[in-house]
Amino acid sequence: MAMMTDKQKTILQATLELVAEYGLTGTTIALIAKRAQASPGIIYHYFASKDEIIATLYARIETDFVEALLAEQVLGLPWSERMPRLFLKTFDHFVEHPLALSFHEQYKNSAYHKIDDETAGDGVMAPLARALQDDIAQGLIRDWPLHVIYTMTAGVAISLARVQQAGIVTLSRATLEAIAAASCQSIQM
Protein backbone atom coordinates (compact mmCIF):
# COMPACT_ATOMS: atom_id res chain seq x y z
CA MET A 1 0.00 0.00 0.00
CA ALA A 2 1.33 3.45 -0.92
CA MET A 3 2.40 5.87 1.78
CA MET A 4 -0.52 7.79 3.18
CA THR A 5 -0.63 11.36 4.31
CA ASP A 6 -1.62 12.18 7.86
CA LYS A 7 -4.93 13.51 6.55
CA GLN A 8 -5.67 10.21 4.76
CA LYS A 9 -4.89 8.31 7.96
CA THR A 10 -7.19 10.65 9.89
CA ILE A 11 -9.98 10.08 7.36
CA LEU A 12 -9.57 6.31 7.61
CA GLN A 13 -9.50 6.40 11.41
CA ALA A 14 -12.63 8.54 11.45
CA THR A 15 -14.32 6.07 9.11
CA LEU A 16 -13.28 3.13 11.29
CA GLU A 17 -14.78 4.77 14.37
CA LEU A 18 -17.96 5.80 12.57
CA VAL A 19 -18.59 2.37 11.10
CA ALA A 20 -18.46 0.94 14.63
CA GLU A 21 -21.05 3.53 15.70
CA TYR A 22 -23.33 3.83 12.66
CA GLY A 23 -22.54 0.83 10.46
CA LEU A 24 -21.31 0.85 6.89
CA THR A 25 -24.56 2.24 5.48
CA GLY A 26 -25.01 4.88 8.18
CA THR A 27 -21.48 6.22 7.79
CA THR A 28 -21.68 9.12 5.35
CA ILE A 29 -19.11 11.42 3.81
CA ALA A 30 -20.60 14.24 5.90
CA LEU A 31 -20.03 12.27 9.11
CA ILE A 32 -16.53 11.29 8.03
CA ALA A 33 -15.69 14.92 7.22
CA LYS A 34 -16.99 16.10 10.59
CA ARG A 35 -15.13 13.40 12.57
CA ALA A 36 -11.92 13.90 10.56
CA GLN A 37 -12.24 17.68 10.89
CA ALA A 38 -12.00 18.07 7.14
CA SER A 39 -14.32 19.45 4.53
CA PRO A 40 -16.05 17.05 2.14
CA GLY A 41 -13.87 18.60 -0.56
CA ILE A 42 -10.74 17.46 1.27
CA ILE A 43 -12.21 13.98 1.62
CA TYR A 44 -12.83 13.88 -2.14
CA HIS A 45 -9.34 15.22 -2.79
CA TYR A 46 -7.93 12.03 -1.28
CA PHE A 47 -10.70 9.53 -2.07
CA ALA A 48 -13.01 9.41 -5.09
CA SER A 49 -15.94 8.08 -3.08
CA LYS A 50 -17.09 6.49 0.15
CA ASP A 51 -16.63 3.14 -1.60
CA GLU A 52 -12.95 3.93 -2.12
CA ILE A 53 -12.57 4.89 1.54
CA ILE A 54 -14.19 1.61 2.60
CA ALA A 55 -12.02 -0.43 0.21
CA THR A 56 -8.86 1.34 1.38
CA LEU A 57 -9.77 0.84 5.02
CA TYR A 58 -10.52 -2.85 4.45
CA ALA A 59 -7.17 -3.29 2.68
CA ARG A 60 -5.39 -1.61 5.60
CA ILE A 61 -7.18 -3.77 8.18
CA GLU A 62 -6.42 -6.97 6.26
CA THR A 63 -2.77 -5.96 5.82
CA ASP A 64 -2.41 -5.22 9.54
CA PHE A 65 -4.10 -8.55 10.32
CA VAL A 66 -1.85 -10.60 8.04
CA GLU A 67 1.27 -8.79 9.27
CA ALA A 68 0.27 -9.69 12.84
CA LEU A 69 -0.27 -13.32 11.83
CA LEU A 70 3.06 -13.60 10.04
CA ALA A 71 5.15 -11.59 12.51
CA GLU A 72 6.67 -14.71 14.09
CA GLN A 73 7.44 -16.60 10.86
CA VAL A 74 4.62 -19.06 11.55
CA LEU A 75 4.47 -20.27 7.96
CA GLY A 76 7.72 -22.16 8.48
CA LEU A 77 6.23 -24.23 11.29
CA PRO A 78 4.84 -27.73 10.73
CA TRP A 79 1.10 -27.76 10.01
CA SER A 80 0.24 -29.19 13.44
CA GLU A 81 1.85 -26.18 15.14
CA ARG A 82 1.13 -23.52 12.52
CA MET A 83 -2.65 -23.86 12.28
CA PRO A 84 -3.44 -23.64 16.03
CA ARG A 85 -1.00 -20.73 16.35
CA LEU A 86 -2.70 -18.89 13.46
CA PHE A 87 -6.07 -19.53 15.09
CA LEU A 88 -4.90 -18.06 18.40
CA LYS A 89 -3.18 -15.12 16.73
CA THR A 90 -6.39 -14.37 14.81
CA PHE A 91 -8.40 -14.40 18.02
CA ASP A 92 -5.85 -12.24 19.86
CA HIS A 93 -5.56 -9.73 17.03
CA PHE A 94 -9.27 -9.05 16.84
CA VAL A 95 -9.75 -8.96 20.62
CA GLU A 96 -6.97 -6.36 20.77
CA HIS A 97 -8.47 -4.34 17.89
CA PRO A 98 -12.21 -4.02 18.56
CA LEU A 99 -12.81 -1.34 15.92
CA ALA A 100 -11.07 -3.45 13.30
CA LEU A 101 -13.20 -6.42 14.37
CA SER A 102 -16.40 -4.40 14.04
CA PHE A 103 -15.39 -3.13 10.61
CA HIS A 104 -14.21 -6.57 9.46
CA GLU A 105 -17.46 -8.24 10.50
CA GLN A 106 -19.62 -5.59 8.84
CA TYR A 107 -17.53 -5.57 5.67
CA LYS A 108 -17.59 -9.36 5.34
CA ASN A 109 -21.39 -9.30 5.59
CA SER A 110 -21.91 -6.48 3.12
CA ALA A 111 -22.17 -5.97 -0.62
CA TYR A 112 -18.61 -4.57 -0.52
CA HIS A 113 -17.18 -8.02 0.16
CA LYS A 114 -16.17 -10.24 -2.70
CA ILE A 115 -16.29 -13.85 -1.55
CA ASP A 116 -12.76 -14.58 -2.79
CA ASP A 117 -11.14 -11.72 -0.84
CA GLU A 118 -9.59 -13.97 1.78
CA THR A 119 -8.44 -16.63 -0.66
CA ALA A 120 -7.04 -14.45 -3.42
CA GLY A 121 -3.80 -15.88 -4.73
CA ASP A 122 -2.25 -12.49 -5.38
CA GLY A 123 -3.51 -10.36 -2.49
CA VAL A 124 -2.34 -9.83 1.05
CA MET A 125 -3.65 -13.29 1.98
CA ALA A 126 -1.52 -14.96 -0.74
CA PRO A 127 1.14 -16.40 1.61
CA LEU A 128 -1.53 -17.99 3.77
CA ALA A 129 -3.44 -19.28 0.75
CA ARG A 130 -0.26 -20.81 -0.70
CA ALA A 131 0.53 -22.50 2.62
CA LEU A 132 -2.96 -24.02 2.73
CA GLN A 133 -2.70 -25.16 -0.89
CA ASP A 134 0.63 -26.81 -0.07
CA ASP A 135 -0.99 -28.51 2.93
CA ILE A 136 -3.76 -29.81 0.68
CA ALA A 137 -1.24 -31.04 -1.90
CA GLN A 138 0.68 -32.88 0.84
CA GLY A 139 -2.51 -34.55 2.07
CA LEU A 140 -2.35 -32.84 5.47
CA ILE A 141 -5.73 -31.14 5.24
CA ARG A 142 -8.93 -31.78 3.36
CA ASP A 143 -9.16 -30.74 -0.26
CA TRP A 144 -11.89 -28.20 0.39
CA PRO A 145 -12.26 -24.73 -1.06
CA LEU A 146 -10.00 -22.29 0.79
CA HIS A 147 -13.03 -20.23 1.77
CA VAL A 148 -14.42 -23.24 3.66
CA ILE A 149 -11.09 -23.82 5.41
CA TYR A 150 -10.90 -20.11 6.29
CA THR A 151 -14.44 -20.19 7.70
CA MET A 152 -13.76 -23.28 9.81
CA THR A 153 -10.55 -21.87 11.29
CA ALA A 154 -10.12 -18.09 11.11
CA GLY A 155 -13.88 -17.61 10.92
CA VAL A 156 -14.34 -19.47 14.20
CA ALA A 157 -11.53 -17.46 15.85
CA ILE A 158 -13.06 -14.18 14.68
CA SER A 159 -16.53 -15.20 15.88
CA LEU A 160 -15.12 -16.12 19.28
CA ALA A 161 -13.31 -12.77 19.47
CA ARG A 162 -16.62 -11.04 18.76
CA VAL A 163 -18.54 -12.90 21.47
CA GLN A 164 -15.74 -12.39 23.98
CA GLN A 165 -15.64 -8.66 23.21
CA ALA A 166 -19.41 -8.51 23.62
CA GLY A 167 -19.03 -10.04 27.09
CA ILE A 168 -21.05 -13.13 26.16
CA VAL A 169 -18.19 -15.46 27.10
CA THR A 170 -14.77 -15.17 28.70
CA LEU A 171 -12.50 -17.88 27.40
CA SER A 172 -9.41 -19.01 29.28
CA ARG A 173 -6.25 -19.59 27.29
CA ALA A 174 -6.54 -23.34 27.89
CA THR A 175 -10.09 -23.34 26.52
CA LEU A 176 -9.01 -21.27 23.50
CA GLU A 177 -6.16 -23.69 22.83
CA ALA A 178 -8.57 -26.64 22.99
CA ILE A 179 -10.97 -24.88 20.60
CA ALA A 180 -8.08 -24.06 18.26
CA ALA A 181 -7.02 -27.72 18.24
CA ALA A 182 -10.59 -28.88 17.56
CA SER A 183 -11.06 -26.32 14.80
CA CYS A 184 -7.83 -27.37 13.13
CA GLN A 185 -8.67 -31.07 13.50
CA SER A 186 -11.91 -30.42 11.62
CA ILE A 187 -9.96 -29.75 8.43
CA GLN A 188 -7.28 -32.36 8.96
CA MET A 189 -7.14 -35.47 6.78
Short mmCIF file of the C-alpha atoms (twelve columns), coordinates in Angstrom:
data_MODEL
# 
_entry.id   MODEL 
# 
loop_
_atom_site.group_PDB 
_atom_site.id 
_atom_site.type_symbol 
_atom_site.label_atom_id 
_atom_site.label_alt_id 
_atom_site.label_comp_id 
_atom_site.label_asym_id 
_atom_site.label_seq_id 
_atom_site.Cartn_x 
_atom_site.Cartn_y 
_atom_site.Cartn_z 
_atom_site.pdbx_PDB_model_num 
ATOM 1   C CA . MET A 1   0.000   0.000   0.000  1 
ATOM 2   C CA . ALA A 2   1.329   3.452   -0.921 1 
ATOM 3   C CA . MET A 3   2.404   5.874   1.781  1 
ATOM 4   C CA . MET A 4   -0.517  7.794   3.181  1 
ATOM 5   C CA . THR A 5   -0.634  11.364  4.309  1 
ATOM 6   C CA . ASP A 6   -1.618  12.180  7.863  1 
ATOM 7   C CA . LYS A 7   -4.934  13.509  6.555  1 
ATOM 8   C CA . GLN A 8   -5.665  10.208  4.763  1 
ATOM 9   C CA . LYS A 9   -4.888  8.309   7.963  1 
ATOM 10  C CA . THR A 10  -7.193  10.651  9.893  1 
ATOM 11  C CA . ILE A 11  -9.975  10.080  7.356  1 
ATOM 12  C CA . LEU A 12  -9.569  6.306   7.606  1 
ATOM 13  C CA . GLN A 13  -9.501  6.402   11.410 1 
ATOM 14  C CA . ALA A 14  -12.634 8.539   11.450 1 
ATOM 15  C CA . THR A 15  -14.323 6.068   9.105  1 
ATOM 16  C CA . LEU A 16  -13.283 3.126   11.288 1 
ATOM 17  C CA . GLU A 17  -14.779 4.766   14.368 1 
ATOM 18  C CA . LEU A 18  -17.964 5.801   12.569 1 
ATOM 19  C CA . VAL A 19  -18.593 2.366   11.095 1 
ATOM 20  C CA . ALA A 20  -18.457 0.936   14.626 1 
ATOM 21  C CA . GLU A 21  -21.046 3.530   15.703 1 
ATOM 22  C CA . TYR A 22  -23.330 3.827   12.660 1 
ATOM 23  C CA . GLY A 23  -22.541 0.832   10.462 1 
ATOM 24  C CA . LEU A 24  -21.310 0.846   6.886  1 
ATOM 25  C CA . THR A 25  -24.556 2.236   5.484  1 
ATOM 26  C CA . GLY A 26  -25.011 4.875   8.178  1 
ATOM 27  C CA . THR A 27  -21.482 6.216   7.789  1 
ATOM 28  C CA . THR A 28  -21.684 9.117   5.349  1 
ATOM 29  C CA . ILE A 29  -19.112 11.424  3.814  1 
ATOM 30  C CA . ALA A 30  -20.600 14.244  5.898  1 
ATOM 31  C CA . LEU A 31  -20.033 12.272  9.113  1 
ATOM 32  C CA . ILE A 32  -16.533 11.287  8.029  1 
ATOM 33  C CA . ALA A 33  -15.693 14.921  7.222  1 
ATOM 34  C CA . LYS A 34  -16.988 16.102  10.589 1 
ATOM 35  C CA . ARG A 35  -15.129 13.405  12.565 1 
ATOM 36  C CA . ALA A 36  -11.923 13.901  10.557 1 
ATOM 37  C CA . GLN A 37  -12.236 17.680  10.894 1 
ATOM 38  C CA . ALA A 38  -12.000 18.068  7.142  1 
ATOM 39  C CA . SER A 39  -14.317 19.446  4.528  1 
ATOM 40  C CA . PRO A 40  -16.047 17.046  2.144  1 
ATOM 41  C CA . GLY A 41  -13.869 18.595  -0.564 1 
ATOM 42  C CA . ILE A 42  -10.741 17.463  1.271  1 
ATOM 43  C CA . ILE A 43  -12.213 13.982  1.617  1 
ATOM 44  C CA . TYR A 44  -12.832 13.885  -2.140 1 
ATOM 45  C CA . HIS A 45  -9.341  15.218  -2.790 1 
ATOM 46  C CA . TYR A 46  -7.933  12.026  -1.283 1 
ATOM 47  C CA . PHE A 47  -10.697 9.530   -2.072 1 
ATOM 48  C CA . ALA A 48  -13.006 9.409   -5.092 1 
ATOM 49  C CA . SER A 49  -15.940 8.079   -3.077 1 
ATOM 50  C CA . LYS A 50  -17.086 6.489   0.153  1 
ATOM 51  C CA . ASP A 51  -16.633 3.139   -1.596 1 
ATOM 52  C CA . GLU A 52  -12.950 3.929   -2.122 1 
ATOM 53  C CA . ILE A 53  -12.566 4.890   1.539  1 
ATOM 54  C CA . ILE A 54  -14.193 1.615   2.601  1 
ATOM 55  C CA . ALA A 55  -12.024 -0.431  0.212  1 
ATOM 56  C CA . THR A 56  -8.859  1.338   1.378  1 
ATOM 57  C CA . LEU A 57  -9.774  0.838   5.017  1 
ATOM 58  C CA . TYR A 58  -10.519 -2.852  4.454  1 
ATOM 59  C CA . ALA A 59  -7.171  -3.293  2.684  1 
ATOM 60  C CA . ARG A 60  -5.389  -1.613  5.601  1 
ATOM 61  C CA . ILE A 61  -7.176  -3.770  8.182  1 
ATOM 62  C CA . GLU A 62  -6.422  -6.966  6.263  1 
ATOM 63  C CA . THR A 63  -2.772  -5.955  5.817  1 
ATOM 64  C CA . ASP A 64  -2.412  -5.221  9.543  1 
ATOM 65  C CA . PHE A 65  -4.097  -8.549  10.322 1 
ATOM 66  C CA . VAL A 66  -1.847  -10.597 8.036  1 
ATOM 67  C CA . GLU A 67  1.269   -8.791  9.270  1 
ATOM 68  C CA . ALA A 68  0.267   -9.685  12.843 1 
ATOM 69  C CA . LEU A 69  -0.274  -13.319 11.825 1 
ATOM 70  C CA . LEU A 70  3.057   -13.604 10.042 1 
ATOM 71  C CA . ALA A 71  5.154   -11.591 12.509 1 
ATOM 72  C CA . GLU A 72  6.669   -14.706 14.086 1 
ATOM 73  C CA . GLN A 73  7.439   -16.596 10.863 1 
ATOM 74  C CA . VAL A 74  4.621   -19.062 11.554 1 
ATOM 75  C CA . LEU A 75  4.473   -20.273 7.956  1 
ATOM 76  C CA . GLY A 76  7.725   -22.162 8.483  1 
ATOM 77  C CA . LEU A 77  6.230   -24.232 11.292 1 
ATOM 78  C CA . PRO A 78  4.836   -27.726 10.732 1 
ATOM 79  C CA . TRP A 79  1.100   -27.760 10.011 1 
ATOM 80  C CA . SER A 80  0.242   -29.189 13.443 1 
ATOM 81  C CA . GLU A 81  1.855   -26.180 15.144 1 
ATOM 82  C CA . ARG A 82  1.128   -23.518 12.520 1 
ATOM 83  C CA . MET A 83  -2.645  -23.862 12.283 1 
ATOM 84  C CA . PRO A 84  -3.440  -23.637 16.026 1 
ATOM 85  C CA . ARG A 85  -0.997  -20.727 16.350 1 
ATOM 86  C CA . LEU A 86  -2.695  -18.893 13.458 1 
ATOM 87  C CA . PHE A 87  -6.073  -19.531 15.089 1 
ATOM 88  C CA . LEU A 88  -4.902  -18.060 18.400 1 
ATOM 89  C CA . LYS A 89  -3.180  -15.118 16.732 1 
ATOM 90  C CA . THR A 90  -6.389  -14.372 14.807 1 
ATOM 91  C CA . PHE A 91  -8.403  -14.399 18.025 1 
ATOM 92  C CA . ASP A 92  -5.848  -12.243 19.856 1 
ATOM 93  C CA . HIS A 93  -5.560  -9.729  17.025 1 
ATOM 94  C CA . PHE A 94  -9.274  -9.053  16.842 1 
ATOM 95  C CA . VAL A 95  -9.752  -8.964  20.620 1 
ATOM 96  C CA . GLU A 96  -6.971  -6.364  20.769 1 
ATOM 97  C CA . HIS A 97  -8.474  -4.337  17.892 1 
ATOM 98  C CA . PRO A 98  -12.206 -4.022  18.558 1 
ATOM 99  C CA . LEU A 99  -12.811 -1.337  15.922 1 
ATOM 100 C CA . ALA A 100 -11.069 -3.453  13.301 1 
ATOM 101 C CA . LEU A 101 -13.196 -6.423  14.366 1 
ATOM 102 C CA . SER A 102 -16.395 -4.397  14.040 1 
ATOM 103 C CA . PHE A 103 -15.393 -3.129  10.606 1 
ATOM 104 C CA . HIS A 104 -14.211 -6.565  9.457  1 
ATOM 105 C CA . GLU A 105 -17.461 -8.244  10.498 1 
ATOM 106 C CA . GLN A 106 -19.617 -5.592  8.838  1 
ATOM 107 C CA . TYR A 107 -17.526 -5.569  5.673  1 
ATOM 108 C CA . LYS A 108 -17.591 -9.363  5.338  1 
ATOM 109 C CA . ASN A 109 -21.394 -9.301  5.594  1 
ATOM 110 C CA . SER A 110 -21.915 -6.480  3.116  1 
ATOM 111 C CA . ALA A 111 -22.166 -5.972  -0.615 1 
ATOM 112 C CA . TYR A 112 -18.608 -4.566  -0.523 1 
ATOM 113 C CA . HIS A 113 -17.180 -8.018  0.161  1 
ATOM 114 C CA . LYS A 114 -16.173 -10.244 -2.702 1 
ATOM 115 C CA . ILE A 115 -16.289 -13.853 -1.551 1 
ATOM 116 C CA . ASP A 116 -12.764 -14.583 -2.791 1 
ATOM 117 C CA . ASP A 117 -11.143 -11.721 -0.842 1 
ATOM 118 C CA . GLU A 118 -9.594  -13.973 1.779  1 
ATOM 119 C CA . THR A 119 -8.443  -16.627 -0.656 1 
ATOM 120 C CA . ALA A 120 -7.041  -14.447 -3.417 1 
ATOM 121 C CA . GLY A 121 -3.797  -15.883 -4.726 1 
ATOM 122 C CA . ASP A 122 -2.251  -12.486 -5.381 1 
ATOM 123 C CA . GLY A 123 -3.511  -10.364 -2.494 1 
ATOM 124 C CA . VAL A 124 -2.339  -9.831  1.050  1 
ATOM 125 C CA . MET A 125 -3.653  -13.292 1.977  1 
ATOM 126 C CA . ALA A 126 -1.524  -14.960 -0.739 1 
ATOM 127 C CA . PRO A 127 1.143   -16.397 1.608  1 
ATOM 128 C CA . LEU A 128 -1.533  -17.994 3.769  1 
ATOM 129 C CA . ALA A 129 -3.444  -19.282 0.746  1 
ATOM 130 C CA . ARG A 130 -0.259  -20.809 -0.695 1 
ATOM 131 C CA . ALA A 131 0.530   -22.500 2.620  1 
ATOM 132 C CA . LEU A 132 -2.957  -24.024 2.733  1 
ATOM 133 C CA . GLN A 133 -2.703  -25.157 -0.890 1 
ATOM 134 C CA . ASP A 134 0.630   -26.810 -0.068 1 
ATOM 135 C CA . ASP A 135 -0.985  -28.510 2.934  1 
ATOM 136 C CA . ILE A 136 -3.763  -29.809 0.679  1 
ATOM 137 C CA . ALA A 137 -1.238  -31.041 -1.904 1 
ATOM 138 C CA . GLN A 138 0.680   -32.880 0.841  1 
ATOM 139 C CA . GLY A 139 -2.512  -34.546 2.073  1 
ATOM 140 C CA . LEU A 140 -2.354  -32.837 5.469  1 
ATOM 141 C CA . ILE A 141 -5.729  -31.136 5.241  1 
ATOM 142 C CA . ARG A 142 -8.928  -31.781 3.361  1 
ATOM 143 C CA . ASP A 143 -9.157  -30.742 -0.260 1 
ATOM 144 C CA . TRP A 144 -11.891 -28.204 0.387  1 
ATOM 145 C CA . PRO A 145 -12.256 -24.726 -1.056 1 
ATOM 146 C CA . LEU A 146 -9.998  -22.290 0.791  1 
ATOM 147 C CA . HIS A 147 -13.031 -20.229 1.769  1 
ATOM 148 C CA . VAL A 148 -14.416 -23.236 3.658  1 
ATOM 149 C CA . ILE A 149 -11.090 -23.821 5.408  1 
ATOM 150 C CA . TYR A 150 -10.903 -20.111 6.294  1 
ATOM 151 C CA . THR A 151 -14.443 -20.186 7.696  1 
ATOM 152 C CA . MET A 152 -13.760 -23.281 9.809  1 
ATOM 153 C CA . THR A 153 -10.549 -21.875 11.287 1 
ATOM 154 C CA . ALA A 154 -10.117 -18.088 11.106 1 
ATOM 155 C CA . GLY A 155 -13.881 -17.609 10.924 1 
ATOM 156 C CA . VAL A 156 -14.339 -19.466 14.205 1 
ATOM 157 C CA . ALA A 157 -11.534 -17.460 15.851 1 
ATOM 158 C CA . ILE A 158 -13.062 -14.181 14.677 1 
ATOM 159 C CA . SER A 159 -16.530 -15.197 15.883 1 
ATOM 160 C CA . LEU A 160 -15.119 -16.117 19.284 1 
ATOM 161 C CA . ALA A 161 -13.305 -12.774 19.465 1 
ATOM 162 C CA . ARG A 162 -16.619 -11.041 18.757 1 
ATOM 163 C CA . VAL A 163 -18.537 -12.902 21.471 1 
ATOM 164 C CA . GLN A 164 -15.739 -12.395 23.979 1 
ATOM 165 C CA . GLN A 165 -15.644 -8.663  23.214 1 
ATOM 166 C CA . ALA A 166 -19.408 -8.512  23.624 1 
ATOM 167 C CA . GLY A 167 -19.034 -10.044 27.089 1 
ATOM 168 C CA . ILE A 168 -21.050 -13.127 26.161 1 
ATOM 169 C CA . VAL A 169 -18.188 -15.460 27.105 1 
ATOM 170 C CA . THR A 170 -14.773 -15.173 28.697 1 
ATOM 171 C CA . LEU A 171 -12.495 -17.881 27.398 1 
ATOM 172 C CA . SER A 172 -9.413  -19.013 29.283 1 
ATOM 173 C CA . ARG A 173 -6.251  -19.591 27.292 1 
ATOM 174 C CA . ALA A 174 -6.539  -23.335 27.888 1 
ATOM 175 C CA . THR A 175 -10.089 -23.339 26.518 1 
ATOM 176 C CA . LEU A 176 -9.005  -21.275 23.502 1 
ATOM 177 C CA . GLU A 177 -6.156  -23.688 22.826 1 
ATOM 178 C CA . ALA A 178 -8.565  -26.635 22.992 1 
ATOM 179 C CA . ILE A 179 -10.970 -24.875 20.605 1 
ATOM 180 C CA . ALA A 180 -8.077  -24.055 18.261 1 
ATOM 181 C CA . ALA A 181 -7.023  -27.718 18.244 1 
ATOM 182 C CA . ALA A 182 -10.595 -28.879 17.557 1 
ATOM 183 C CA . SER A 183 -11.065 -26.315 14.801 1 
ATOM 184 C CA . CYS A 184 -7.835  -27.366 13.132 1 
ATOM 185 C CA . GLN A 185 -8.670  -31.066 13.498 1 
ATOM 186 C CA . SER A 186 -11.911 -30.425 11.622 1 
ATOM 187 C CA . ILE A 187 -9.957  -29.746 8.429  1 
ATOM 188 C CA . GLN A 188 -7.276  -32.364 8.963  1 
ATOM 189 C CA . MET A 189 -7.139  -35.467 6.781  1 
# 
